[in-house]
């Protein structure tokens, strides 16, 4: 495979893998686990989580099961994974192989704003982790128990996810994506494709929830 030649302005010497290379990250520790192990473990965990959520929701309609699986995944990622980067600002100095710290060491190659503690990114992640994360678990309960209020909450949380992701992309665009490494894995896979799920799926969830609420209101108006 041909090696990737970086633009000349990126070829300065740095003691970390994050862009722009002019940033200083004192105490950066190289990854304690291999990339294959890290990604394999992460996606295996996601698969097990979704499989379990699917298996215990056999009493629900297919659409509801898929929605519950989505909010299960969101709850864990928001509260646990994203919560970790909020409370551990020096994750890139970790040397003990902590899985969450290693995840963020890797993802920061796609967006170094997490390592540099960008005020917008960290503020956004704080809300995502400690407001939207717990609300995802509440929605899970609502779906599992078939509570009617879940549709309103799904719109609120999905709207927050959609707004946060659009602004996340937008601020990176306005800064010329200077915080992302140019390799396809980091920019296109980590930064663009993975984050795009939190644009596409929330739109679908909001549309479905809005239809449910509209139909219920229409029936109520007819009854009156």
C-alpha positions in Angstrom: 0.0 0.0 0.0 1.4 3.4 -0.9 2.3 5.6 2.0 0.4 8.8 2.6 2.4 12.0 1.9 1.2 14.8 4.1 1.1 18.4 2.9 4.3 20.3 3.5 2.7 22.5 6.2 1.9 19.3 8.2 5.4 17.9 8.1 6.8 19.6 11.2 8.1 17.5 14.0 5.7 16.9 16.9 5.6 14.6 19.9 1.9 13.7 19.3 -0.2 12.6 16.4 -2.8 15.4 16.6 -3.4 18.2 14.1 -2.4 20.9 13.8 1.0 19.7 14.8 1.9 23.2 16.3 -0.3 22.4 19.3 1.4 21.3 22.5 0.2 18.3 24.4 2.6 17.8 27.3 2.9 14.2 28.5 1.3 12.6 25.5 1.6 8.8 25.9 1.6 6.5 22.9 -1.4 4.0 22.7 -1.1 1.1 25.2 -3.2 -1.2 23.0 -3.3 -2.0 19.3 -5.7 -0.3 17.0 -7.1 -3.7 16.0 -7.8 -4.6 19.6 -9.3 -1.2 20.3 -11.7 -1.1 17.4 -12.5 -4.8 17.6 -13.4 -4.5 21.3 -15.5 -1.4 20.8 -17.6 -2.7 17.9 -17.9 -6.1 19.5 -19.3 -4.4 22.6 -21.7 -2.4 20.4 -22.9 -5.5 18.7 -23.5 -7.3 22.0 -25.3 -4.3 23.4 -27.7 -4.1 20.4 -28.2 -7.8 20.2 -29.2 -7.9 23.9 -31.5 -4.9 23.6 -33.2 -6.6 20.6 -33.6 -9.9 22.3 -35.4 -8.5 25.4 -37.9 -6.4 23.4 -39.8 -9.2 21.6 -43.1 -7.8 22.9 -42.6 -4.6 20.9 -43.2 -3.8 17.2 -40.2 -3.9 15.0 -39.9 -0.1 14.7 -40.1 0.3 18.5 -37.4 -2.3 19.0 -35.1 -0.5 16.6 -35.8 2.8 18.4 -35.1 1.2 21.7 -31.8 -0.3 20.4 -30.8 3.2 19.1 -31.4 4.9 22.4 -29.7 2.1 24.3 -26.6 2.7 22.2 -26.9 6.5 22.6 -27.3 6.3 26.3 -24.1 4.2 26.7 -22.1 6.3 24.3 -23.3 9.6 25.6 -23.1 8.9 29.3 -20.1 6.5 29.5 -17.9 7.2 26.5 -18.5 10.9 26.0 -18.8 11.5 29.8 -15.3 10.1 30.1 -13.7 12.8 27.9 -15.5 15.5 29.9 -14.2 14.4 33.3 -10.7 13.2 32.1 -9.1 16.3 30.3 -5.7 14.7 30.2 -6.8 11.4 28.6 -3.9 11.5 26.1 -1.4 11.1 29.0 -2.9 7.8 30.1 -0.4 4.9 30.3 -2.4 2.2 32.0 -4.4 1.0 29.0 -7.7 2.3 30.3 -10.1 1.5 27.4 -12.0 4.8 27.5 -8.8 6.8 27.5 -7.5 4.8 24.6 -10.7 5.4 22.6 -10.2 9.1 23.0 -6.5 9.0 22.2 -7.6 7.5 18.9 -10.6 9.6 18.2 -8.7 12.8 18.9 -6.7 12.1 15.7 -10.0 12.9 13.9 -10.7 15.9 16.1 -8.0 17.3 18.3 -10.4 19.8 19.9 -11.1 17.1 22.5 -7.4 17.1 23.6 -7.1 20.9 23.4 -10.3 21.3 25.4 -12.1 23.5 22.9 -14.7 25.4 24.8 -17.6 24.6 22.4 -16.8 20.9 22.1 -16.4 20.3 25.8 -19.5 22.3 26.6 -21.5 20.4 24.0 -20.2 17.0 25.3 -21.1 18.0 28.9 -24.7 18.5 27.9 -24.7 15.4 25.7 -23.2 13.2 28.4 -25.0 14.3 31.5 -28.4 15.5 30.1 -29.0 13.6 26.9 -27.3 10.5 28.1 -29.6 9.9 31.2 -32.7 11.0 29.1 -31.9 8.2 26.6 -32.2 5.7 29.5 -35.6 7.3 30.4 -36.7 6.9 26.8 -35.6 3.3 26.9 -37.9 2.7 29.9 -40.7 4.6 28.1 -40.5 2.5 25.0 -40.2 -0.8 26.9 -43.3 0.0 29.0 -45.1 1.6 26.1 -45.5 5.0 27.8 -47.1 7.7 25.6 -44.8 10.5 26.9 -41.8 8.8 25.2 -42.6 10.4 21.8 -42.2 14.0 23.2 -39.0 13.0 24.9 -37.7 11.4 21.8 -38.2 14.6 19.9 -36.5 16.7 22.5 -33.4 14.4 22.8 -33.2 13.8 19.0 -33.5 17.6 18.4 -30.6 18.1 20.8 -28.5 15.5 19.1 -29.2 16.9 15.7 -28.5 20.5 16.7 -25.3 19.5 18.5 -24.0 17.5 15.5 -24.7 20.2 13.0 -22.9 22.8 15.0 -20.1 20.3 15.6 -19.6 19.9 11.9 -20.2 23.6 11.2 -17.5 24.8 13.6 -15.0 22.4 12.2 -15.9 23.5 8.7 -15.5 27.2 9.5 -12.0 26.4 11.0 -11.0 24.6 7.8 -11.1 21.1 9.4 -7.6 21.9 10.8 -8.1 19.7 13.8 -8.5 16.5 11.8 -5.8 14.4 10.3 -6.2 14.0 6.5 -6.1 10.2 6.3 -9.4 8.6 5.3 -9.7 6.6 8.5 -9.6 9.6 10.7 -11.4 12.2 8.6 -13.9 10.3 6.5 -14.6 7.3 8.8 -14.3 8.7 12.3 -15.2 12.3 11.8 -17.6 12.3 8.9 -19.4 8.9 8.7 -19.7 7.9 12.3 -20.9 11.4 13.4 -23.4 11.4 10.5 -25.4 8.7 12.3 -26.4 11.4 14.8 -27.9 13.5 12.0 -29.7 10.8 10.0 -31.2 8.8 12.8 -32.5 11.7 14.9 -34.3 13.1 11.8 -36.0 9.7 11.3 -36.9 9.4 15.0 -38.2 13.0 15.1 -40.3 12.4 12.0 -41.8 9.1 13.4 -42.5 10.6 16.8 -44.1 13.7 15.3 -46.5 11.5 13.2 -47.5 9.6 16.4 -48.3 12.8 18.2 -50.1 14.3 15.3 -52.3 11.2 14.9 -53.1 11.2 18.6 -54.0 14.9 18.5 -56.2 14.3 15.4 -58.1 11.5 17.1 -58.6 13.6 20.2 -59.9 16.5 18.1 -62.4 14.2 16.3 -63.6 12.9 19.7 -64.3 16.4 20.9 
